[in-house]
Amino acid sequence: MISIKSDREIELMREAGKYLVDTFKYIEKYIETGVTTKKLDTLIHDYIISIGCIPSCLGYEGYPATSCISINDEVVHGIPGKRKLANGDIVSIDLVLSYKGYHADATRTYIVGNVSEKVKNLVKDTKDAFYAGVAKVKEGARVRDISRAIEDYAHSHGLSVVEELCGHGIGLEMHEEPDICNFDDGNMTRLKAGMVIAIEPMLNLGSKKVYLCDDDWTVKTMDGEPSCHYENTVLVTKDGYEILTGD
């Protein structure tokens, strides 16, 4: 069942979104060569607690960390650990927190040191694919309009679209209806003002094929080529949208 948020719920989700933006601003200065992903996760966890929010991912279906930190060919759900960031890495940090019971979800991909032009373009084009999709958001539009716009943008820039993972509704639950695919799956669901959705392109430099690692969380590209992830929590309005988690 798709949830339509009340004015009070929307305001709480705005607050959650602001706290999530603050968390990204806090952690950005620590993203550098030599830092472990576990150190980043610990800093993120302590910060979220310090601002009166709850780290939503920690313990979710058994997930063992506060953040998902995915590097290079890791598409999503990389578990923080002893790995150190190195020059030439791209690092996606996927964060979800809750404020007074309401969740905000966003992902940013950061470049560490020097990368090739094609990897720089992957990061830029994944973010731009999000904006191509969100531009379709308004009351009366269909979910497939978002999906098709993301897919078209990705393909026009030579990128493949991961099909096994998708965006989603969000609110009192981290994952709510509807699913928001990054390819046109024919979803004819109409958007309504008051819906809140997470739109999150996951695009690959090489093949769209991916696999699940032995840890049962980390998803990697089959060919070892880099992947990029960009996400925001978005409110549907009468005449458009409001991004609740910054840009």
Secondary structure in CASP SS format (residue, H / E / C, confidence):
PFRMAT SS
TARGET T0000
AUTHOR 0000-0000-0000
METHOD secondary structure of the structure
MODEL  1
M C 1.00
I E 1.00
S C 1.00
I C 1.00
K C 1.00
S C 1.00
D H 1.00
R H 1.00
E H 1.00
I H 1.00
E H 1.00
L H 1.00
M H 1.00
R H 1.00
E H 1.00
A H 1.00
G H 1.00
K H 1.00
Y H 1.00
L H 1.00
V H 1.00
D H 1.00
T H 1.00
F H 1.00
K H 1.00
Y H 1.00
I H 1.00
E H 1.00
K C 1.00
Y C 1.00
I C 1.00
E C 1.00
T C 1.00
G C 1.00
V C 1.00
T E 1.00
T H 1.00
K H 1.00
K H 1.00
L H 1.00
D H 1.00
T H 1.00
L H 1.00
I H 1.00
H H 1.00
D H 1.00
Y H 1.00
I H 1.00
I H 1.00
S H 1.00
I C 1.00
G C 1.00
C C 1.00
I E 1.00
P E 1.00
S C 1.00
C C 1.00
L C 1.00
G C 1.00
Y H 1.00
E H 1.00
G H 1.00
Y C 1.00
P C 1.00
A C 1.00
T C 1.00
S C 1.00
C E 1.00
I E 1.00
S E 1.00
I E 1.00
N C 1.00
D C 1.00
E E 1.00
V E 1.00
V E 1.00
H C 1.00
G C 1.00
I C 1.00
P C 1.00
G C 1.00
K C 1.00
R C 1.00
K E 1.00
L C 1.00
A C 1.00
N C 1.00
G C 1.00
D C 1.00
I E 1.00
V E 1.00
S E 1.00
I E 1.00
D E 1.00
L E 1.00
V E 1.00
L E 1.00
S E 1.00
Y E 1.00
K C 1.00
G C 1.00
Y E 1.00
H E 1.00
A E 1.00
D E 1.00
A E 1.00
T E 1.00
R E 1.00
T E 1.00
Y E 1.00
I E 1.00
V C 1.00
G C 1.00
N C 1.00
V C 1.00
S C 1.00
E H 1.00
K H 1.00
V H 1.00
K H 1.00
N H 1.00
L H 1.00
V H 1.00
K H 1.00
D H 1.00
T H 1.00
K H 1.00
D H 1.00
A H 1.00
F H 1.00
Y H 1.00
A H 1.00
G H 1.00
V H 1.00
A C 1.00
K C 1.00
V C 1.00
K C 1.00
E C 1.00
G C 1.00
A C 1.00
R E 1.00
V H 1.00
R H 1.00
D H 1.00
I H 1.00
S H 1.00
R H 1.00
A H 1.00
I H 1.00
E H 1.00
D H 1.00
Y H 1.00
A H 1.00
H H 1.00
S H 1.00
H C 1.00
G C 1.00
L C 1.00
S E 1.00
V E 1.00
V C 1.00
E C 1.00
E C 1.00
L C 1.00
C C 1.00
G E 1.00
H E 1.00
G E 1.00
I C 1.00
G C 1.00
L C 1.00
E C 1.00
M C 1.00
H C 1.00
E E 1.00
E E 1.00
P E 1.00
D E 1.00
I E 1.00
C C 1.00
N C 1.00
F C 1.00
D C 1.00
D C 1.00
G C 1.00
N C 1.00
M C 1.00
T C 1.00
R E 1.00
L C 1.00
K C 1.00
A C 1.00
G C 1.00
M C 1.00
V E 1.00
I E 1.00
A E 1.00
I E 1.00
E C 1.00
P C 1.00
M E 1.00
L E 1.00
N E 1.00
L C 1.00
G C 1.00
S C 1.00
K C 1.00
K C 1.00
V E 1.00
Y E 1.00
L E 1.00
C C 1.00
D C 1.00
D C 1.00
D C 1.00
W C 1.00
T C 1.00
V E 1.00
K E 1.00
T E 1.00
M C 1.00
D C 1.00
G C 1.00
E C 1.00
P C 1.00
S E 1.00
C E 1.00
H E 1.00
Y C 1.00
E E 1.00
N E 1.00
T E 1.00
V E 1.00
L E 1.00
V E 1.00
T C 1.00
K C 1.00
D C 1.00
G C 1.00
Y E 1.00
E E 1.00
I E 1.00
L C 1.00
T C 1.00
G C 1.00
D C 1.00
END
